[in-house]
């Protein structure tokens, strides 16, 4: 059961307070709940941030900071926390920090690992076989297909007639970078990206069971199974909100987007 299907959309939170779920790792195990970070816990900056007011903290990627409060009444705005770096106390955007240490920049990683850190593997469009349309999302149409003999979901980028092809390619590249950072058993995985204009597409893991709404409508499901599916979806959402290196909010969670 995946919380985000081939046709679902996802965007980076801006701003949204990240949540902390102790005990739930990248593999999605455990049954703990998403919680706010406890005051006094230490978090790591995953992006640079330049303070624009006297009460703000400047962040540098890799900085360790102590979270003093997540209360918007203390920071003055939703999505901002109060923290401390060294002797300096101030507020900062919550979506610039993570419980996980930041990943090494691609330039610091050797060979293939460095390229994968920037974006997933590039796939030749000629290697893909497209079949029927299985969904339509904000990114574009989603096809069932195959790549190297394996079933995949191919998300073809929608191009605005008034937009340059290069802009659409950059949008596809950004989407691929976003998905490439996600590693969770309940989140559809990115296999690769095709950036050969005009065939711009993301190649995703294919969920064999189809959309959840079809499964729910087709037969009576035992309550125990329904609860299990709900827990899996919740774990996927908790990962996106709390544990991904860049916090993500799906904004279109529904049974037709869950597989």
C-alpha positions as CSV (number, residue, x, y, z in Angstrom):
1,X,0.0,0.0,0.0
2,X,1.5,3.3,-1.1
3,X,0.4,6.6,0.2
4,X,1.2,8.4,-3.0
5,X,0.2,6.8,-6.3
6,X,1.6,7.4,-9.7
7,X,-0.8,10.2,-10.4
8,X,-0.5,12.0,-7.1
9,X,1.1,15.4,-6.7
10,X,3.5,16.5,-4.0
11,X,5.0,19.9,-3.2
12,X,7.5,21.2,-0.7
13,X,6.0,22.7,2.5
14,X,6.4,26.4,2.6
15,X,6.0,27.0,5.4
16,X,4.8,24.1,7.5
17,X,6.0,23.0,10.9
18,X,7.8,19.6,10.5
19,X,6.6,16.9,12.9
20,X,8.7,14.4,14.7
21,X,7.9,10.8,14.9
22,X,10.3,8.9,17.2
23,X,10.9,5.3,16.3
24,X,9.6,5.4,12.8
25,X,12.6,5.0,10.5
26,X,12.9,5.3,6.7
27,X,11.7,1.7,6.4
28,X,8.3,2.7,7.9
29,X,8.5,0.3,10.8
30,X,7.1,0.8,14.2
31,X,3.7,2.1,15.3
32,X,4.7,5.4,17.0
33,X,2.9,8.7,16.3
34,X,4.0,11.9,14.6
35,X,4.8,14.4,17.3
36,X,6.2,17.9,17.6
37,X,9.8,18.0,18.6
38,X,10.3,18.2,22.4
39,X,11.8,21.5,23.6
40,X,15.5,21.0,24.1
41,X,15.9,18.6,21.2
42,X,18.7,19.2,18.7
43,X,18.0,19.5,15.0
44,X,20.2,20.0,11.9
45,X,19.9,22.7,9.3
46,X,19.5,21.2,5.8
47,X,19.5,24.5,3.9
48,X,21.2,27.9,4.2
49,X,18.9,30.7,5.5
50,X,20.0,34.4,5.8
51,X,18.3,36.2,8.6
52,X,16.2,39.2,7.4
53,X,15.3,40.6,10.9
54,X,17.1,41.0,14.2
55,X,15.1,38.3,15.9
56,X,15.9,35.7,13.3
57,X,18.7,33.1,13.2
58,X,20.9,32.7,10.2
59,X,21.3,29.0,9.3
60,X,24.1,27.3,7.5
61,X,23.7,23.8,6.1
62,X,24.9,21.3,8.8
63,X,24.4,23.7,11.7
64,X,23.2,22.0,14.9
65,X,20.6,24.0,16.7
66,X,18.6,23.5,19.9
67,X,14.8,23.8,19.5
68,X,13.5,25.9,22.4
69,X,9.9,26.2,21.3
70,X,7.6,25.3,18.4
71,X,4.7,27.5,19.6
72,X,3.7,30.1,17.1
73,X,2.7,32.4,20.0
74,X,6.4,32.5,20.9
75,X,7.9,32.8,17.4
76,X,5.2,35.1,16.2
77,X,4.2,33.2,13.1
78,X,3.0,29.7,12.0
79,X,5.8,27.6,10.5
80,X,8.5,29.3,12.6
81,X,10.2,27.9,15.7
82,X,12.4,29.4,18.3
83,X,15.9,28.0,18.7
84,X,19.5,28.5,19.8
85,X,22.8,28.2,18.0
86,X,25.7,28.7,20.4
87,X,24.7,31.7,22.5
88,X,22.4,33.2,19.9
89,X,18.7,32.8,20.4
90,X,16.2,33.6,17.6
91,X,13.4,32.3,15.4
92,X,13.9,30.4,12.1
93,X,11.7,28.7,9.4
94,X,10.9,25.2,10.7
95,X,11.1,23.6,7.2
96,X,14.8,24.4,7.0
97,X,15.7,21.9,9.7
98,X,15.6,18.1,10.0
99,X,16.1,15.4,12.6
100,X,18.3,13.7,10.1
101,X,21.8,15.0,9.3
102,X,22.0,16.7,5.9
103,X,23.1,14.6,3.0
104,X,26.5,15.4,1.4
105,X,26.3,17.7,-1.6
106,X,26.5,15.9,-4.9
107,X,29.9,17.5,-5.5
108,X,31.3,15.7,-2.5
109,X,30.1,12.2,-3.6
110,X,32.1,10.1,-6.0
111,X,30.9,9.2,-9.6
112,X,27.4,7.7,-9.9
113,X,26.5,8.5,-6.3
114,X,27.0,12.2,-6.9
115,X,24.8,12.2,-10.0
116,X,22.1,10.3,-8.1
117,X,22.2,12.8,-5.3
118,X,21.3,15.6,-7.9
119,X,18.6,13.6,-9.8
120,X,17.7,10.0,-10.4
121,X,19.2,8.0,-13.2
122,X,18.4,9.3,-16.7
123,X,16.4,6.9,-18.9
124,X,16.4,6.9,-22.7
125,X,12.8,7.3,-23.9
126,X,13.4,4.6,-26.4
127,X,13.8,2.1,-23.5
128,X,10.2,2.8,-22.4
129,X,7.1,1.1,-23.7
130,X,3.9,3.1,-23.0
131,X,0.5,1.4,-22.7
132,X,-2.9,2.7,-21.4
133,X,-3.4,5.9,-19.3
134,X,-3.9,5.0,-15.7
135,X,-4.3,8.5,-14.2
136,X,-4.0,12.2,-14.6
137,X,-2.4,14.5,-12.1
138,X,-1.1,18.0,-11.7
139,X,2.1,17.0,-13.3
140,X,0.5,15.4,-16.4
141,X,-0.9,12.1,-17.6
142,X,0.3,8.8,-16.1
143,X,0.7,5.7,-18.3
144,X,1.2,2.1,-17.4
145,X,4.4,1.0,-19.1
146,X,7.5,-1.1,-19.0
147,X,11.2,-0.4,-18.7
148,X,13.8,-3.2,-19.1
149,X,11.1,-5.7,-18.8
150,X,9.8,-4.3,-15.5
151,X,6.3,-2.7,-15.1
152,X,6.5,1.0,-14.4
153,X,4.2,4.1,-14.2
154,X,5.3,6.8,-16.5
155,X,4.3,10.4,-15.6
156,X,4.4,12.5,-18.8
157,X,5.0,16.1,-18.1
158,X,2.3,18.5,-19.2
159,X,3.5,21.4,-21.3
160,X,1.9,24.8,-21.2
161,X,1.5,26.0,-24.8
162,X,2.7,29.4,-23.6
163,X,5.8,28.0,-21.8
164,X,9.2,27.3,-23.3
165,X,10.2,23.6,-23.6
166,X,13.2,24.4,-21.4
167,X,10.9,25.5,-18.6
168,X,9.0,22.3,-18.7
169,X,12.2,20.3,-18.7
170,X,13.3,22.2,-15.6
171,X,10.0,21.5,-13.9
172,X,10.5,17.8,-14.6
173,X,14.0,17.9,-13.3
174,X,12.8,19.6,-10.0
175,X,10.1,17.0,-9.6
176,X,12.6,14.2,-10.1
177,X,15.0,15.7,-7.5
178,X,12.1,15.8,-5.1
179,X,11.1,12.2,-5.6
180,X,14.7,11.0,-5.6
181,X,15.1,12.2,-2.0
182,X,12.2,10.0,-0.8
183,X,13.0,6.5,0.6
184,X,10.0,4.8,2.3
185,X,8.2,1.5,1.8
186,X,4.8,3.3,1.7
187,X,5.9,5.9,-0.9
188,X,6.0,5.2,-4.6
189,X,9.7,5.1,-5.6
190,X,11.3,7.0,-8.5
191,X,13.1,4.7,-11.0
192,X,14.4,7.4,-13.3
193,X,13.7,10.4,-15.4
194,X,13.6,11.1,-19.1
195,X,14.8,14.6,-20.0
196,X,14.9,14.2,-23.8
197,X,12.6,16.9,-25.2
198,X,9.8,16.7,-26.0
199,X,9.5,13.4,-24.2
200,X,9.8,14.7,-20.6
201,X,8.6,12.1,-18.0
202,X,9.2,10.6,-14.6
203,X,9.5,6.8,-14.5
204,X,8.0,5.5,-11.2
205,X,7.4,2.3,-9.4
206,X,4.2,0.6,-10.6
207,X,1.6,-0.3,-8.0
208,X,0.2,-3.6,-9.2
209,X,-2.9,-3.4,-7.1
210,X,-4.2,-0.3,-8.8
211,X,-5.9,2.6,-7.0
212,X,-7.4,2.1,-3.6
213,X,-10.8,3.4,-4.6
214,X,-11.2,0.6,-7.1
215,X,-10.3,-2.0,-4.5
216,X,-12.7,-0.5,-2.0
217,X,-15.6,-0.5,-4.5
218,X,-15.0,-4.0,-5.8
219,X,-15.6,-6.2,-2.7
220,X,-16.1,-6.2,1.0
221,X,-12.9,-5.6,2.9
222,X,-12.4,-7.1,6.4
223,X,-12.1,-4.3,9.0
224,X,-8.6,-5.6,10.0
225,X,-7.4,-5.1,6.5
226,X,-8.9,-1.6,6.2
227,X,-7.1,-0.6,9.4
228,X,-3.8,-2.0,8.1
229,X,-4.2,0.0,4.9
230,X,-5.0,3.1,6.9
231,X,-1.9,2.7,9.1
232,X,0.3,2.2,6.0
233,X,-1.0,5.4,4.5
234,X,-0.5,7.3,7.8
235,X,3.1,6.0,8.0
236,X,3.7,7.3,4.5
237,X,2.3,10.7,5.3
238,X,4.2,10.9,8.6
239,X,7.4,10.2,6.7
240,X,6.7,13.0,4.2
241,X,5.8,15.5,6.9
242,X,8.4,14.6,9.5
243,X,11.2,12.5,8.2
244,X,11.9,13.3,4.6
245,X,15.1,15.4,4.1
246,X,12.8,18.1,2.8
247,X,9.4,18.1,4.4
248,X,6.7,17.4,1.9
249,X,2.9,17.8,2.0
250,X,0.9,15.8,-0.5
251,X,-2.2,18.2,-0.7
252,X,-4.2,15.7,-2.7
253,X,-4.5,12.6,-0.5
254,X,-7.5,10.5,-1.6
255,X,-8.3,6.9,-2.3
256,X,-7.8,7.4,-6.1
257,X,-4.2,8.6,-5.4
258,X,-3.4,5.7,-3.0
259,X,-2.2,2.4,-4.4
